Amino acid sequence: MNPQPEYAGRSWRVIIDALESHHYGPGKGSGQPEAWNRYMCPVHEGDGAHHTPSLGVRYDPRQAKTIVRCFSGTRCDDAEVMGRIGLRVRDMWDRLPERARNSGTSFGGRSATTTAARTPRQVFSRAEQAILAAHFERPTKPDLGAQIGPAEVADTYVYRWHTGQVEGAVVRMHTPHEHGTAKSFFQKHWTGTEWENTGFAPLPWHLGDVREALDTGRELYVCEGEKDVQRARRAGQLATCNAMGAGKWTPEHAKWLRGAGRVIVVADRDRAGYRHAGKVADSLEGHVGEVRVLQARDGKDLSDHLDAGHGIDELEPVRYLDRPGFQHQHQHQAAAPASRGRDPSTTDRRRAR
């Protein structure tokens, strides 16, 4: 990429340097900060294979902010993109807005007291409160060294409709490096005659488990990824997840779970995992009998928890995110009869695609 002009803000230089130092560049484009320049997306194009760069980066001087946007069909989450290069979402801004204090110190020519009176109090979501309470360290990408072999398919997770018809698949890739293995994922959609490398309808994995939970009242585990769903099912539980992991849960996924008696959301123990679990729980609250948000007693995820010798019934609650009790029993009883045995209409399926 061309040398960065002097008027590019600090955030632009930080993000561009991080992308290129992690080997997702050099960027393709004019090199001018205010124009879109393309890089490999760290989330879904970091497998070492050939890709057409889909991560757009440009600088907005009006906001003093660098915009990072994945233009692929996966629409990777900004927080996850930034985390893969060792940065945070806050690094997208040249500087954070100054916060008022009661000390009377002047900010931009105004007293802190005046500024505080005009600044609304910041309200944190449950997920952000949980993250603050957990004191997570700043995410960093491990140095795996040079790639020493080609990317290989580690597993393929097929997503089906309630009829058994195949909708799509998530492919898990492993790429060997000097100091470990890099994992990556991509989606495929089944057209009825062939596979296309693109996204597919927002369908929960193992839809049969979801429907059994609705019909029998058994509790349903919602995990962040397919690997943990497999472990939960091997432990004798009903389990599901959405494709492509954290940040990809939508209201369309939630609709399938309405009327369930008890849903246990298993949060990965990191920032993205807490935000994802909070999003899932929020979408279900008021539509199921009870929502719990639990996490591994040891390690990051459910697989780590089970590998450490704990039972699946020994998951621990996530402070601020967990919400025990049948607070919504009345709504559940009213909604359950309509939910049991329901099938998505052709219109719903067409809209989902």
N, C-alpha and C positions, 0 to 999 in steps of 0.2 A: 504494500500500500504506500501511497505517497506520504511524504512527511506531513505531520499534523500541523495545520495552520495555528498561528498564535492565539486566535480567538476561540479555539476549542476549550471548553471548560475542563475543570479538574476531573469530573466524572468520566468524560469521554476518554481521557488519557488513561485513567485507571482501568476502565473496562477493556479498551483496545489492547493495552499492555497485557492484561490478564488472559484475554482470548489467545493472543499470539504466543505468550509464554507457555500456555497449556497446549499449544499446537493445533488450535482450531482456526488458524489463519495461515498465511496473510489474507486479509480481506479482499473481496472482489468488489470493485466499484470505482468511483472517481477519487476516493480518499478524502473528499470534502465532508466535514462532519455533519453539515445540515442536509446531506443527501443520504439515502439508504445505502449502506455498504453491507455486503453479505459475508457471513462467516459460517463455518460448520456449527450446527447446534450441539452444544455439549451434552444435552439430554438424550437425543435419539440419533445423532450422527457421530458419536464418539467411539464407534466400534472398529475403526481403522479401515473400513471398506470405503469404496468410492461413493460419494454422494454429491448431489448438486446442493451447494450451501443454501440453507433456508433460514438462517438467523439474521434478521435485519437489525442494524445498529445505526442510529443517527442522533445528532445532538440538536436539542431545541433550546436556543439561547433565551427565548422568552421565559421558559420555565427554569432555566439553568439546570437542565436535566438531560441525561442521555437515555433515549428510549431503546429498549431491547425487546424485540418481538419475533417469535418463531412463526414463520409464514407457512409451515408445513401443515398437513392435515391433522397432525397430533396437537398443534397449538400448545407447545410445551409451556409450563408455568414459569413466569419470570423469576420467582423465588428459587425454583429448582435450577434454572439456567445459571443464575448468579452463584448459587451454592456450588455448582460443579466446577467453577473457576475460582473458588475460594473467596467470593465476595457475598455481600448482603444486598437486599433490595435498597437499603438506604444509600448504598454506594452509587446508585443511579442519579443521585442529586449532587450538585457541586457542593452544597452545604445544606444542613438541616435548618428548618425554620427556627429562629431563636425563640426560646421559651421564656415567658415572663416569670419573674421571681418576686417575692415580696420584700426584697432587700432595698428596693428603691434605686437599684442600678439602672442606668439609662441604656436603652436599646434603640439604636437608630434615631437618637434625638428625643425619644419619648421615655418617660419614667416607666419603671417596671409596674408601678401601681396602676398607671393609666392603661398600659398594655394588657395587664391581667384583667382589668375590668371589661375590656373589649374582646378578649380571647375566650371562646367557649372552652369549658373544661373538657379535657380529652377523655373519651370513654373507650376502654379496652374491651374487646370481645372475650368470650370465655377462653378461646384458644390462646390469645395473646397473654391473658392472665396466667394460664397454665404454663406457657413458655417462660414467662418471667419468673414464676415460682420454681421452675425446674433448673434455672441457672445453666442452660446449655452453653457449652463452649462454642466459639465461632466455628462454623463448618469449614473444613479444609479438605481438599482433594488429595488422597494419598499418592505419593510418587511411586508408580508401578514400574518405572524405567521404560526401556525400549520394548516395542512389540517384537515378540520372537516367533510368532506363528500366525496363521490366518484365523479369522473369526469363524467359529463353528456354531451350529445350532445346538443349544443345550436342551431345549424343550419347546413344545408347541402346545398352546392352550386354545382349544376350539370352543367358540361361543355358539350356542344353539338356541333357537326359539323353543317354546313349550311343545311344539309339534315334532321336535327333533331336527327340524330343518337348520342347516348350518348357515350362520350369518357372517362369521368372520373368525379370525384367529390372531392371537398375540404370539410372536416368536421371540424366544429368549436366546440371546447370542452371548457366547463367551469368547474373549480374545486373550490369548496368553501373552503375558509380559514378563520381563525379567524378575519382578518382585511380586507377582500375583496375577490375578485374572480380572480383566475389565468386563463388566456385563452391560448389555444394552438390549433394547427391545424395539420391535417394530410391528405394525399391524398389517393384516391382510383382510380383504373383503371377498367373500365368495359370491359371484354373480349368478351362480346356477350352472355355469359352464366352465368358469375359469377363476383363478385367483388374481386379484388386483392388489398392488401394494398401496393400500389406502385405508383410511379409517372405516368403521362400520357403526351400525346403530348402537345407541347407549343401552346395552343389554347386560344385566348381571350375569356373572359366570355361574354355572351349575344352577340354571333356572329351576331345575327339578327340586333342588334343596329348598329354594325359596317357596315354591308352591307347597311342598310338604310341610314347611313351617306354618304356612297359612292354614292348611287343612287340619293339622294335628295339634297346633298350639305349642309345638316344640320351639325352644329358643334357637335363634339364628345368629351365627357369628358373621360379622362383616370385617374382613381383613383388608390390608392395604394392597396385597398382591397375591398372585395365583399360588406361589410356593407355600405361603402360610395357609391358604385355603386348603391345599392338599394335606398339610399337617393336621389341621383341625378336623378334616374329614376322616383321616386315619385314626384320630383320637375318638371317633364315634360321634362327631357333632355335624350338624348341618351348617354349611358355610358358603359364603359368596364374596365377590369383590367386583370392582369395575376394571375395565381394561386400562392399562398404562399407568396404574398406580396413583400416587398422591396427587391431589389437585384436579383429578379428572372425573370425580363424582358429580352427577347432575340431577336435577329434579326428575328427569326421565327414569334414572335408575331407582330413585326413591319411590316412585309410583308402584313399582312391582312389589314393594315390601309393605304397603299400606294394609293394615288389618292384622299384622303379625302381633303375637302376644308379647314377646320379649326379644329384643335385639341387643346383642353384645358387640359393640364396635371395639376392635382391638387396635390401639394406636401404636404405631412405631415410635420409639423413644427418641425423637428429634423434632426440630421445628416443623419441617414439612409434614411429619407424621401427626403431630398435634393439630395442625391446621386442617389436615385432611379429615381426621377423626371428628373434629368439631363441626366441619361442614356436613359430614354424614349424619351426625347426631341431630344437628339443627334441622336438617331436611326431614327427619323422621319424627321429631317431637310433636306430639298432638295427633299423629297418624298411626302410632303403634301403642301397645299397652305400656311398655317400659323400655327405656333406652339406657344402657349402661356403657360407659367408656372406660375400658381397662387396658392395662399394659403389662409387658413382661416383668417378672420379678427380677430376673437377671438378663442382661443383654439388651438388644435393640428391639427385637420383634418376637412374634410367637414361636418361630422356629428356634431362636436362641433360648427362649424360656423353656421349651420342651427338651432341648438338647442339654440344658443344665439340670435335668432330672425333675423339674416341677410338673405337676399335673395341670391340665387345662383349667381346672377349677381353682387354681391357685394364682391366677392373674390378679393384679392389684389395681385399685381404682386410680384414675388420673385426677389429681386435684383440680378443681374448677370445671373440668370437662364432664366428669361422671355425674349422673343425675338419677340416683336410685329411687325406687318407689313407683307405684302405679298411679301417677298423678293424672293420667289421661284415660282412666278406665272407662269413663262414660263415653268419650268419643270413640274409643276402641270398640265398645260393644255395639255402638250405632253403626260403625263403619264395617265391622267384620262380615256380616252376612252379605253385603254387596261385594266384598273383596274376594270371598271364597269362591274358587273355581272360575274366576273371571279370566277371559282371554282378551289380549289386545286386539282391537279392531284393525282392519286393513288400513283404515285412515291413520290410526296411531302408528302403525309400523311404517307407513309411507312417510309420515312426518318425522319419525325418529331417524330415518335415513337422510 
